[in-house]
């Protein structure tokens, strides 16, 4: 049935649903690449090495140098620690609140666009099924109008209609995998931020004793 047909001709068999799936695929790949590059840039600092440098400066009583070190590069953990260091000298609750607010801000930034991939992963299959149903309806409609046809015609029409279901799965599966991966990365970032916040708080409180 598909012999001698180009990819574009096979694509066209799926109808308008294929164009929607193509758009979803392009958006999904674009967002995935953007998130991968963003996460790579935000994770270029080793947590333990960073915190050792902060601890060394704070224990010497040089909080300004520690803040300056945080500002040499922008990552979620540097933003959280910087927020805590800037509240040095305030009470424990105020320091904690400042870092918790920064964690929330950074978490929102990390989750930016990820819901788009999750949504595409959820709806791509249904778009494909919708295209398949429309294709089958059109196939039976054509048979009733022409008044002729048989099992071969029906099977041919159904096979063409199922192209959209296959395409929907082709778009949905990578999107779901990418979404789950990004959620795991966000959880890792949040854990690192909470660890650094806790260590920074302990460090600032211990300096008062």
C-alpha positions in Angstrom: 0.0 0.0 0.0 2.9 2.3 0.8 5.1 1.1 -2.0 6.4 3.8 -4.3 5.2 6.6 -2.0 7.4 9.3 -0.6 7.6 10.1 3.1 5.6 13.3 2.4 2.9 11.3 0.6 2.6 8.9 3.4 2.5 11.8 5.8 -0.4 13.4 3.9 -2.4 10.2 4.2 -2.9 11.0 7.9 -4.8 14.2 7.2 -4.7 17.4 9.2 -3.9 15.6 12.5 -0.5 14.9 11.2 0.2 18.6 10.9 -0.8 19.0 14.6 1.5 16.2 15.6 4.3 17.6 13.5 3.9 20.9 15.4 3.9 19.1 18.7 7.0 17.2 17.8 8.9 20.4 16.8 7.8 22.2 20.0 8.7 19.1 22.2 12.2 18.8 20.7 12.8 22.5 20.9 11.8 22.7 24.6 13.8 19.6 25.4 17.0 21.0 23.9 16.4 24.3 25.7 16.0 22.6 29.1 19.0 20.3 28.6 21.2 23.3 27.8 19.8 25.3 30.7 20.2 22.4 33.2 23.8 21.8 32.0 24.6 25.5 32.6 23.0 25.5 36.0 24.9 22.3 37.2 28.5 23.3 36.3 29.4 23.9 40.0 30.2 21.0 42.3 28.1 21.4 45.4 30.7 20.2 48.0 33.5 22.2 46.4 31.3 25.3 46.4 30.2 24.9 50.0 33.8 24.3 51.1 34.8 27.7 49.6 31.8 29.4 51.3 32.6 27.8 54.6 36.2 28.8 54.4 35.3 32.5 53.8 32.6 32.7 56.4 34.7 31.1 59.1 37.4 33.8 58.4 34.6 36.3 58.9 34.7 37.4 55.3 31.0 37.2 54.3 31.4 39.8 51.6 34.0 37.6 49.8 31.7 34.6 50.1 28.9 36.7 48.5 31.3 37.8 45.8 32.2 34.2 45.1 28.5 33.3 44.8 28.1 36.1 42.2 30.9 34.8 40.0 28.5 32.4 38.4 24.7 31.9 38.4 23.3 28.6 39.5 20.4 27.7 41.8 22.6 26.8 44.7 24.7 30.0 44.4 21.4 32.1 44.4 20.1 30.3 47.5 23.4 30.6 49.4 23.8 34.3 48.4 20.3 35.0 49.7 21.2 33.5 53.1 24.6 35.3 53.3 23.0 38.6 52.6 20.9 38.1 55.7 23.9 37.4 57.9 23.4 39.0 61.3 19.7 38.7 61.2 17.7 36.2 63.3 17.5 32.5 62.2 13.9 32.8 61.0 14.7 35.6 58.6 17.7 33.9 57.2 15.7 30.7 56.7 12.8 32.6 55.1 15.1 34.3 52.6 16.6 31.1 51.4 13.3 29.3 51.2 11.9 32.1 49.0 14.9 31.8 46.8 14.4 28.0 46.6 10.8 28.6 45.4 11.9 31.1 42.8 14.6 28.9 41.5 12.3 25.8 41.4 9.8 27.7 39.3 12.6 28.7 36.9 13.8 25.1 36.7 10.2 23.9 35.9 9.8 26.5 33.2 8.4 24.9 30.0 8.5 21.4 31.4 4.7 21.3 31.5 4.6 21.8 27.8 6.5 18.6 27.2 4.3 16.8 29.7 1.1 18.0 28.0 2.4 17.0 24.6 3.2 13.6 26.0 -0.3 13.2 27.3 -2.3 14.5 24.3 -0.2 13.3 21.3 -1.7 9.8 21.5 -5.2 11.2 21.6 -4.5 13.4 18.7 -3.3 10.4 16.8 -6.4 8.4 17.8 -8.6 11.3 16.7 -7.0 11.3 13.3 -7.5 7.6 13.0 -11.2 7.7 13.9 -11.7 10.5 11.3 -9.8 8.5 8.7 -11.9 5.4 9.3 -15.1 7.5 9.2 -14.0 8.9 5.8 -13.1 5.5 4.5 -16.5 4.0 5.3 -18.2 7.2 4.0 -16.4 6.8 0.6 -17.4 3.2 0.4 -21.1 4.1 1.0 -21.0 6.9 -1.5 -19.4 4.8 -4.2 -21.5 1.8 -3.4 -18.7 -0.5 -4.0 -15.8 -1.9 -2.1 -14.9 -4.8 0.0 -12.6 -6.0 2.8 -9.6 -4.9 0.8 -10.8 -1.4 0.5 -11.8 -1.3 4.1 -8.4 -2.6 5.3 -6.6 -0.2 3.1 -8.5 2.8 4.5 -8.0 1.6 8.1 -4.3 1.1 7.5 -3.9 4.6 6.2 -5.9 6.0 9.1 -3.7 4.2 11.6 -0.7 6.2 10.4 -1.8 9.0 12.8 -2.0 6.6 15.8 1.6 5.4 15.0 2.7 9.1 14.7 1.0 10.0 17.9 2.9 7.3 19.7 6.1 8.4 18.0 5.7 11.9 19.4 4.3 11.0 22.8 6.8 8.4 24.0 9.9 10.6 23.7 8.0 13.5 25.2 7.0 11.4 28.3 10.5 10.1 28.7 11.9 13.6 28.5 9.4 15.0 30.9 10.2 12.3 33.5 13.9 13.0 33.1 13.4 16.7 33.6 11.3 16.2 36.7 14.0 14.0 38.1 16.6 16.7 37.4 14.5 19.4 39.1 14.2 17.2 42.2 18.0 16.8 42.2 18.4 20.6 42.0 15.9 21.1 44.8 17.7 18.6 47.0 21.0 20.4 46.4 19.5 23.8 47.2 17.9 22.5 50.4 21.3 20.9 51.4 23.2 24.1 50.8 20.5 26.2 52.6 20.8 24.0 55.6 24.6 24.0 55.7 24.6 27.8 55.2 22.2 28.4 58.1 24.2 26.1 60.4 27.4 28.0 59.3 26.0 31.4 60.0 24.4 30.4 63.3 27.7 28.7 64.5 29.6 31.9 63.8 27.6 33.7 66.5 28.6 31.4 69.2 
